[in-house]
Structure formats: structure tokens, C-alpha cells
Amino acid sequence: MSTAPRLTALDALHRSLGATMTDFAGWDMPLRYASERDEHHAVRTRAGLFDLSHMGEITVTGPEAAAFLSYALVGNIATVGNGRARYTMIVQEDGGIVDDLIVYRLGETEYMVVANAGNAQIVLDALTGRVGGFDAEVRDDRDAYALLAVQGPESPAIMKAVTDADLDGLKYYAGLPGTVAGVPALIARTGYTGEDGFELFVAPEHAEQLWRALTEAGAPHGLIPCGLSCRDTLRLEAGMPLYGHELTTALTPFDAGLGRVVKFEKEGDFVGREALRAAAERAETAPPRKLVGLIAEGRRVPRAGFPVVADSKVIGEVTSGAPSPTLGKPIAMAYVDAAFAAPGTEGVGVDIRGTHEPYEVVALPFYKRQK
């Protein structure tokens, strides 16, 4: 028996705007409103407005909240300053990645963990199962928040029109409480597009008021509503991993080239430490497949799961692929054998339904904004 998808607080508004909706991680979400290419270019050159209310918010409080999170996650949460955020991961005992996360420190003893929509319950269960022995509480706050994002070079100007919060002083990967268009919000300078931007955590009952105010303030700056489709091409161009594609339980952070998020030097034990230490040593002595960028010489688009080949042998696998609106060519991320991972390596292709299409190996990301 299938379960009806969950609806965000903005569902009726999306439909009134003519959005094409799709089931994503158990949520009915806007895929696009009109042209996903136009939405992509708007974020790169002006601004886009996203509904990200499907993400999973989990609050952790208590005197030992930081110590608990440092034990449960691979990062050193004890060093996260008040009002700052950190990208980290939660892993299994064997080091396999359960999810990648952002942890916001909201107060002296209060943190918010934001998980990917499809993994929110898994992360919640894992944290709940690991909190025993710590003076800390894990709370499911997924229904307490709607999440809107304004992304793109015009986003600071748009936000300044609707809030008097100190946006100039708000650094990347930081957050502060404020009022936006009369709505109480946590204003975070984070995002998943490769552009400057803000993510706004608000009560669901305030989501529509905030969306309309941002739409009005953004109109002179070329802001348009954007769906999940362009969010995917934006993050792909920016070389940002997507769980289920570049990150899985079959990979450790070191396999994914993200070993930097694992902090062995922090105090105390943490889940997966022994397995991750072994993975780090393996990565040094016998490098695993490496995550690289691939740019097509032709027009055929690679998709996740397609084999990467060289000399008629399979040397890797595509994890994500799509046409790049910014580059004007198909692009992909792929894990390939270390011997073929250097930018400019010749003779590399992707097996697209039996035809070996030539691809250029490049360093990630494909796109980096001008600061």
C-alpha cells in the first residue's frame, strides 16, 4: 500500500504558479515552474527562490549536546562557534556514509542538524540510538520548520529589502536569528547552488507570507521561482555531492574524497573511528577510485550508473550527469580508477548504450563563482 506524498506549506502556491510537481523522497515538490534552463540561468546571473521544506531538521539540546554530536558525527562539533554552521557526516560503524549534514549552533547548548529529505528518519533514528549516556536530548523538528532559499548574486540585495539583520556581517556557513518581511526566521548563509545565498528557516504558517514578500522584493532583481531540477544542475556544476549518487553507505568519506570532514584529533571516541582510520590509511597507500569531472565532446548526456571506459575496459562509473546550462555541454561526476583521474587524461569515455562517447577529465568543480 503506497503512502500519499507529504505536502509542504507552499503546496497550493506552487500549483497556482503552474509548477510541475514530482514525488521526491516522499514529498510532493516542484520540479520546475516553466523552463529549468531559465531557472538555472536566473540563479547564476540574478536570483532564484526555492522551497526546500522537505529537508529534515533535528534539534539537539542539553549540557552535553556538543559532546554527543562529536561522538555521533565525524566532525568536531565542540569547535563550532555560536551562530556558525559546519558541514559534516554521520557514518555507520564500518565507516559507510549514512548522510551528509549541516549542523547549526543556535545557542550555548542548542544545535540544529539538517539532514537530506530521504535520510531524515534514518538520521533521526541513528542519533536517538546514540544519545544514551549523554546529558542531551534529540528532538524531531521536521514539522516545526518550512525552509526557503534565495540563491544567486542578487540575493543579498533582495534580502536587504526585507530585513534589517546584519547580512554584511553574516559569513558563509553562519546563521543568525532575525526578522524577514515581518516573519521570525533563522537566516543562514548556506546553499547548494555554488552561488551566494541565504536559507531561511521559518514556522510553516509563515512560509507563504515570506515567499510572497521575497517574490515582490526580488522582482526588480530578476528573481524567479525555481524547482528541484535546476537545483540539481546547479549543484552538479558546483561539484557538490548528492546522497545516493556521490555518497552512499558503500563509501567512506575518504572514498568520496571528503576525508577532510573526519576529525580524528577531537576528544573522545566517535562512531566509526576505527574503520575510518583504516580507510584513511588505505587511501594513502592504495588510492581508491577518485571523484572527477567529465565534460562531453559530443551532445549525448551520461546518466548515473553508466560505465566510464578507457582502452575498452571499465575504469569507473558515472554518479551524476546532466546537460550543463552554463557550459553548454553535457557534464558528469564519476568515480574512476586513480590512474585515469588526472585532468586531461586522454582516451577516457562513457559507455552510453553501447557507444563509447569521448569525455574530457577535469578537476571539480566545473563552475566556481567570482567572489
C-alpha positions, 0 to 999 in steps of 0.5 A: 500500500503506497503512502500519499506524498507529504505536502509542504506549506507552499503546496497550493502556491506552487500549483497556482504558479503552474509548477510541475510537481514530482514525488521526491523522497516522499514529498510532493515538490516542484520540479520546475515552474516553466523552463529549468534552463531559465531557472538555472540561468536566473540563479547564476546571473540574478536570483532564484527562490526555492522551497526546500521544506522537505529537508529534515531538521533535528534539534539537539539540546542539553549540557552535553549536546556538543559532546554527543554530536562529536561522538555521533558525527565525524566532525568536531562539533565542540569547535563550532562557534555560536551562530556558525554552521559546519558541514559534516557526516554521520557514518555507520560503524564500518565507516559507510556514509549514512548522510551528509549534514549541516549542523547549526549552533543556535545557542550555548547548548542548542544545535540544529542538524539538517539532514537530506529529505530521504535520510531524515528518519534514518538520521533521526533514528541513528542519533536517538540510538546514540544519545544514551549516556549523554546529558542531551536530548534529540528532538524531531523538528521536521514539522516545526520548520518550512525552509526557503532559499534565495540563491544567486548574486542578487540575493543579498540585495533582495534580502536587504529589502526585507530585513534589517539583520546584519547580512554584511556581517553574516559569513558563509556557513553562519546563521543568525536569528532575525526578522524577514518581511515581518516573519521570525526566521533563522537566516543562514548563509548556506546553499547548494547552488555554488552561488551566494545565498541565504536559507531561511528557516521559518514556522510553516504558517509563515512560509507563504507570507515570506515567499510572497514578500521575497517574490515582490522584493526580488522582482526588480532583481530578476528573481524567479521561482525555481524547482528541484531540477535546476537545483540539481544542475546547479549543484552538479556544476558546483561539484557538490555531492548528492546522497545516493549518487556521490555518497552512499553507505558503500563509501567512506568519506575518504572514498568520496574524497571528503576525508577532510570532514573526519576529525580524528584529533577531537576528544573522545571516541566517535562512531566509526573511528576505527574503520575510518582510520583504516580507510584513511590509511588505505587511501594513502597507500592504495588510492581508491577510485577518485571523484572527477569531472567529465565534460562531453565532446559530443551532445549525448548526456551520461546518466548515473550508473553508466560505465566510464571506459578507457582502452575498452575496459571499465575504469569507473562509473558515472554518479551524476550527469546532466546537460550543463546550462552554463557550459553548454555541454553535457557534464558528469561526476564519476568515480574512476580508477586513480590512474585515469583521474588526472585532468586531461587524461586522454582516451577516457569515455562513457559507455552510453548504450553501447557507444563509447562517447569521448569525455574530457577529465577535469578537476571539480568543480566545473563552475566556481563563482567570482567572489 
